[in-house]
């Protein structure tokens, strides 16, 4: 009669699974890292009614980033260009000076990998009217 008192309780003997759980059932997924691009295109939008717009291509070559800038629209002679801390239009300090834009073109090689560059963000590439008017921005794009 005492056996009736055990109604609803856990039995004293249990069935043991014959196969252990698989590794996929107990393992957790490793964190994934987002791939860093080896090439990135940046649209340079007109600022201050300059009539200038363009494109910057950032490409990692042999562990360094080559920055190629091509502008169209109003040509303003030799123009300074920089990668600044911050975003357009209110960029901050210069992080990387670039080769001046001459006849709408410039190429600079930065001694930094693409991953290192993009991890310093936010950054923006900014084009200035001239060395004498460096405070006047003519085009800008966010990296």
Secondary structure, 3 states (H helix, E strand, C coil): CHHHHHCCCCCCCCCCCCCCCCHHHHCCCCCCCCCCCCEEEEEEEECCCCCEEEEEEEEEECCEEEEEEEEEECCCCCEEEEEEECCCCCCCCEEEEEEEEECCEEEEEECCCHHHHHCCCCEEEEEECCCCCCCCEEEEEEC
